[in-house]
Amino acid sequence: MVDETEDRPVLVGVIALVGVSLIVGLIVGVVALGGARVFGLSGGGGGGGGGAAVEPTLSLPPVTETATASGPLITLTPGDEGEEGGGEESAPASPTEPTTTTTEAAEGEITLQVSTTTAGPMERIDVSGIYTGGDGAILTIQRFTDGSWNDIAANAAVSGELFSTYIALGRPGENRIRAIDPSADVASNEVSVTIG
């Protein structure tokens, strides 16, 4: 004969588990429904009262034409005005607006900039710039070593007169970097990066 008292604790445990699951599910459902109403996610009309639903709207300011320069502009970081020369300084519109310095790049000129002027050995350094009139060109990044310019294993494709790539330098001390278009024999300005 089978003793029914041995199966009773298992049955009571299953019933208790189902009951707790139902209660937790009910609480989670009520909280989710309340949250949806608080944050306006419910599908019904706007928030009680039986009024008409309010549709969200988006309004944009009118489109106006702005004056543009004849070529690409280069924004220099503070302190670079003397290096590039000939920059025009724009007056800030308000005391809290930063002053930017821009200069217009000449046709066929490569302007190079780096993300940092100091880096650790083999640390990634982003290289970018503008090659006016050089759309589609492939630029080679070079470093000045032992009295001559030597290619670094990095090329940059020019798209829309803009280019970007990255380099990693291992030689400690000052490293002079430039970009060159070998097909047109056009070189950029030099940028110094100190590794150490």
Salt bridges, closest charged atoms under 4 A:
ASP126 OD1 - ARG124 NE 2.93
GLU190 OE1 - ARG176 NE 2.82
